[in-house]
Amino acid sequence: MTQLARLAGGPAARAAVLSLLLATGACTGDLGRPRQDIFSQVLAPQAGFWSATARGEAASHFRFTDDEEQLRDRAWRLVMPSHEKSIFQRRVSDLAHARILPAQMQSSAKSDYFNALTGGSFASQASRYARLAEDANADRLLIGPFRANAMRVVAADRVRMRTAESSPEVAPSQIDPAQARVVENEGLILWVCERVGFRIESYRYALANLVVEMPSREAIRAERAIMALEAEAGPLCKMPLIGVFGGEGRAPAGEGDKAPVVYKG
């Protein structure tokens, strides 16, 4: 026990220890999300704060507003892998959502969804096209509410920073955590935009390979669903932000690197 305490002495080490506990002790609740227990409510947020701080990312100790809590709940579904059979990647994404792992550890292989979609047994190719269309449509229905939620958070952050910078009643010690929270919120929006784009790429990859392997007229319905998702994602990835990462839901024109992903889940 003494040795474990020594190992958990630093922020990164404490996060690693708690990550192991989370990986082995988390239980599944509704919609595949971690059940609301001591791990998801206490240990995961604290481990995420330690991990993000150790990586040099912005991390605020401020309590979340209702809209910020809801934004993180809505983001969870969009940053997770599209298919429930991607079990390992779902766990990685879950830990990234809690900030225990960096978001960059998520898979960027477009083939993951196709492999999960066609990995099991199925009676007809029509079911694969139907599932693809259903997944794209389900994502599309989530984007509008997330964008509306994000706009409320961004508006509140503008008020937050105007007050923090202009009011003599605000203690200097409040400025840094306020700025960190703005970075967290904007980083989360950018991350969701990035992962929605990745979903669209994954769906297009799956559709093309389904058509090559099992041609079907059902491909038309799936393609229309993907196009509708793409149209819905456009406004999200162009919404005006405060600008800590460039001002939009994508990197500014002329910059080759993606906007960094830092946030507090």
Buried (B, 14 or more C-beta within 10 A) or exposed (E): EEEEEEEBEEBEBBBBBBBEBBBEEBEEEEEEBBEEBEBBEEBBBBBBBBBBBBBEBBBBEBEBBEBBEBBBEBBBBBBBBBBEBBEEBBBBBBBBBBBBBBBEEBBEEBEBBBBBBBEEEEEEBBEBBBBBBEBBBEBBEBBEEBBEBBBBBBEBBEEBBEEBEEEEEEEEEBEEBBBBBBBBBBBBBBBBBBBBBBBBBBBBBBBEBBBEEBEBEBBEBBBEBBBBBBEBBEEBBEBEBBEBBBBBBBBEEEEEEEBBBBBBB
